[in-house]
Amino acid sequence: MKRATYLYSFFALFLFILSSTLSCETHSGEENKAFENVKTDKMKTGDSATVSADIASHQNLNREDKIKMVDAWSQFKKDIEKRISSNEKEIEEIKAMPLLSSYSFKQVTKLETENFDLRIQMHEYNELDTSKLAKFKTSIISDVDEIKFELLEIKTSEESSSTEDLEETE
């Protein structure tokens, strides 16, 4: 008897859960539509926090200012490309050292990869928004200079260690 009671109560619970889940409808599509409507209304009235001054000022730039921005970007790209190429030459010089330690070789290989990644970032970047561009420029310059500094550290340490090795053999 107890077994039948448990079975009936389990069956009733199952039917209750099944009926409650089937009767509920999802309204997620309507919420998204409502959100989009509110966002569109705020964008039209200009009272949205998402409408930034940079976007508005970028749209109001005249043709000459846009040309100046593109020229400044092109000059920046050329400068960074020179720095990246300089780093590549330095990497090749270090790799050509006869007594390069395996640790230094691994570091140079890691820096070579980072240098290559910076080149890809430069070629793929296409934002001309002034605030994002300034952050990007600062980041790239910092990364390129950091790689250059680390390469110089490796080169000087390897040159000093190879000089010490030569002195010990004599």
PyMOL commands that set and color helices and strands:
alter all, ss='L'
color gray80, all
select helices_A, chain A and resi 2-23+28-45+53-60+63-95+102-124+130-169
alter helices_A, ss='H'
color red, helices_A
deselect
rebuild
show_as cartoon
